[in-house]
Amino acid sequence: MSIKFVTSAADLDAYLEGNRFVMVNFTASWCGPCQAVKPILDQLYIDPDQKYIGVEMVRVDLDTQRELSARYEITSVPTFLFFREKQVVERIKGANVPELIKQLDAFATQARETDAPPRSGNGRSVNPTTTTNPLVKEIAEYIPKGYEVLNGSIHFGEFESLNVHSLYNKEIKEVFKLDSEFSESSVYSDADSQLLFYVPLMNISKVYSFLIKISNTHTEEGSTLDSDDLKDESQRPNLVKVWLNQQSILSFDDATEDSNAPHIENIDVTALKNDWYEIKVKFVRFQNVQSLNIFIDGDDEDYHTIVDKIVIIGVNGESKEQGKIQKDED
């Protein structure tokens, strides 16, 4: 297996979103040194000892991805950018193999020391039969053959939420991220019982179901809710509404009053299995999905509604970015 080329700026953003440590190789087909170093890097990538399993590696073609070349001020090839947590921390120009290996070794060590998850490609989909992600393994029984987890396809740069607060002072988007611990990803409704999420996708997808992690117990240590609110004035959700392909996040008035949303479900907590609740949507309605609005409410409007994790199951389609490119070329 050779290192993959990114297909668009959004594709590279997905790699950076889904992996803590990434090495990006800017290259060109006409560049002799680029071709000379290529098999060496490919061999490191498939190292049977998995020395670099915590480091994702991708290639960017200088001639076809001019937007990325301009974004990162690439003036010569080969150039290698090393990203940690989406930030460039090292830049190497030229086919300097010893220097490349030195930096890759440093990244591999940092990945192990910080317990970074194994590289996950561009993270746009996760197959439960091949992933090592513990969360996906936990929900594998809910993922039918031929379907996959779509959370890695979320465009977090355009993600929005209303009346949502992190229970443990993390980013709100952690509730959708696959590599976040449940104890870190829980969110609650801030001012009343309602939460609203706008979830744009990078791919045009088909959605089969949603899984919601709903725990009845949360530790007080580190909580942003005071102990009385957490213990006596919090609740599980009892209602979910879902819309697709809206241009932006809905208002609470629109979400509350709309009785004809594409999917509306009253949550039966007696159907919880290991704190997971499965919402199966009408598959025929949720084709060609480019974005989702997810509205969650609880029974008592004065209580905080708590959600621990939201997972989207379906089938990934073509990249929205790629679709735009093809349209322009026509």
N, C-alpha and C positions, 0 to 999 in steps of 0.2 A: 504494500500500500504506500503510495506516495503522498506527500503533503498536498492538500487541496488548494485550489485557487478560489478566492472569493469572487462572487458574481456581481456584487454591487456594494455601494457604501452601506446600505442597510444590512447586507450580509456580514460585512466586517463588524458592524456595530453589534450584531447578534453574537458573534464569536466573543467579542469583548464583554458583552453582558453575561454570557454564560460560562466564562472561564476567568479565574482570578489572575492567572499567569499566561501570557500569550506572546509568542515571537512571530512577528510579521515580516516576511521576506519580500521586499519589492524587487522585481526581476523583469527581464525582457527576453524574448526568444532570440534576439540578435546579439545578446550579450554573452561573449565567450566565458568570462569568469563566472557568470550566473549559472551557465550550464555545467561548468566544472564542479561547482560546489553542490549542485542539486542532488546527485546520488549520495553524497556524504550526509547531507541533512536528512534525506529520506531514510537512510539506514539508522540514523539516530532516532528517528521518529518511531520506527518499528522495532527498536531494541527489544529482544526477547526478555531481557531482565526488567523491562519497563522502568528504566531509570528516569525517564522524562515523562512519566504518565500524568504528572500534575501540571505539565506545561503543554498548552495547545500551540500548534505551529500552523501557519497559513501562508499562502503566497498571494501577492498582488501583482498583476501584470501592468507594467508602466504604461503601455500603449492603450489598453482598453479601459483602464480605471483611472482616467485623468483627474477625476474629482478627488479621489483618495490621494493621488500623488501630489496634488496642489494642497490638500488639507494638511498633509504632513511634511510639506516642503521638501519633497524628494528631488534632488538635483542630479543624482547619479545612481547607477545600479551596478552591482547589488547593494542595497541598503537594508539593514536589519533594525527594526524597532522592537524593543522589549517593553511590554505593557504589564504593569501590576495594578490590579483594581482599576482598569481602563485608563491609567495614566502612563505616559511614556517615561520610563526611568533610565533607559539606556539606548544609544544609537550607535550602530557600527556601520561604517562605510567600507566597501570592498570585501573581497572574498578571503577574509582573514579567519581561516578555520580555527586556529588555536584560540583566538579571542572569542569567537562564537561559542566554542565548546566551554570555555571558561565561564561565560555569562549564562549559558544553558545549565551548567552545573550549579551555579549560584541560584538560579531560579528553581531548579529541582530541589535543592536543599531548603529554600524558603517555603516551597510548597509543602514539603514534609513537615517542617517545623510549625507551620500554621494550620496543619490538618486540612489543607485545601482539597476539595473533591477531585477525582480524576477528570482529565479533560473530557469535554462533552460535545465536541464538534461545535457547530453554530448554535446548538441548544434549541433549535426550533421545534424539535419533536423528540420524544423519549420513548423508545420501545421497551416495554416491561420485560421482554425475554432476554434483552442484552444489557440493560443498564445495571450499574452497581449502586444507583441511588437508593438509599434505604427507604425514603418516602414512597418512591414508585413501587418498590418491592412490597411495601405494606398494602398498597391499594391495587395490586396486580389482579386480584379477583374481580375487580370492577371494570377492567379494561378488556373488552372482547378481542378476539383474534382479528387482526387487520386494523385495529385502532391504536391510538397512542396518546400520550400526554402532550398537550399543546402549550403548556405554560411558557416554555422556552421561546415560543413565537410571539409573546407579548412585546409590544413596542413600548417599553417603560419610559422612553423619552416623552411620549404623549399621554401616558397614563394619568388619570385624574381621580380624585375621590372627594366626596362631600360628607361632612359631619362624621369623619372617621379619625380615630386617634389610636396610636399604638399603645398597647397595654404595657409594654416593657421598653418604651423609649427607643424603638427602632424605626426604620423607614416603613411607611404604610404598605409600600409595594411588596414587602417581605411576605405578606399574607398569600401572595401568588407565587413566590419563588420556591424552587424545588430544593435548594440547598440550605434553606433556613430551618433551624430547629423550631418545633412547635412552640416551645417556651419563649421564643424570640419573635414569632410572627403574629401572635394574637392581636386583634384590633377590636375596638368597641365603638359604639355610637356615642358621640360626645354630649350633645345638648339634649337629645331625646332618644327614641328607640330606633331611629332609622339610619341606615348606611346606604351610600350610593357609590358605585364604582363605574368608571369609564375605562374599558379595556380594549385598546386598539391592537390589532394583530399585524404582523409583518407579512403573513401569508394569507391567501384567500382559502379559508378552511371550511370543513364540514364539522359541525359540532354534534356529538352523540349524547353527551351527558355532562353534568357538573357534580363534583364531589365536594362536600363541605364538612370540614372537621369541626365538631361542636363538642367541646369538653364541658363538663359540669363543675370542674374544680380547677382553680388557678392559684398559683402561689402568690402570696402577698409581697414577698421579697422582690424589690425592684419594680413593683407595679406603679404605674402612673395614676391609678385610681386609689383613693384612700381605702383603708381596710373596711370601713363600714359600707361604702359604695360597692366594693368588690364582693363583700359577703352578703349584703342584704338588698342591694339595689341593682343587681345585674341579672341578666337572663339569657337563655338560649333564643335563637331566632325561631319564628313560627311562620314566616311568609317570605317567599322569594319571587321576584318578577324579573324577567329577562327580555331585553330588546336587542335587535341586531341592526348593524349598519346605520346607526345614527351618526351625524356629523360631529357631535360633541356630547358632553355629559348632559343628561336631562336635569330638569329642575325637580325638586321634591314635590311641588304641586302637580306637575305632569305625571311623575312616577306614581304618586299616590292615587290620583284620580283615574288613571288609565286602567280600565277593567278589561281591555282587549289586547294586552301585551301578548307577544307571541308565545310566552310561557309564563304561567302563574301556578305556583304550588304552595299549598299549606303544608308545613313540615310536621310530620308525625314523629315525635322524639322516641316513641316506642319502637320505631323502625331503625334506630341507630344501631350500628354494628361496630364495636370498638371506636365509638365516637364519630364514625363516618356516616354521613347521610348522602344517598345517591338521588340525584334529580335527572331523570331521563326525559329529554325533550323530544318533540316530534321531529324526527330526522329530516323529513321532507321540507320543514319550514327553515331549518338551520343549515341550508346549503349556501355556498358562496359568502361565508361570514368574514367580514373585514374588521368589524368592531362589535363590542358588546357593552350594554349598560346593564348592570346587575344591581337590583334594589333589594335590600334585606331589611326586614322589620321584626320587632318582637311584640309580645302580647300586651305588655304594659307600656304605654307611651312615655311614662316618667322614668323608666329603668334603662340602664345601659345594656344594649344587645352586644354580645361577645361572639366573635367568629375566630377560629384558630388557623384555618387554612382553606383556600379555595383552589380546586384543581379542575381544569377543563380537559375533557376527553373527546377525541374526534379523529379527523384525517386531515393532514396538511396538504394544501394545494400549492399552486404556483406563487412565487413571490409577487407582492403588489408592486414592488419596485421594478421587477423584471417586466411585468405587464405594461407599466408606463413606458419603459424603454421600447418595447416592441411596437406600441401604439405610435410613438413618435417617429419610428423608422418607417412605418407604413405611410 
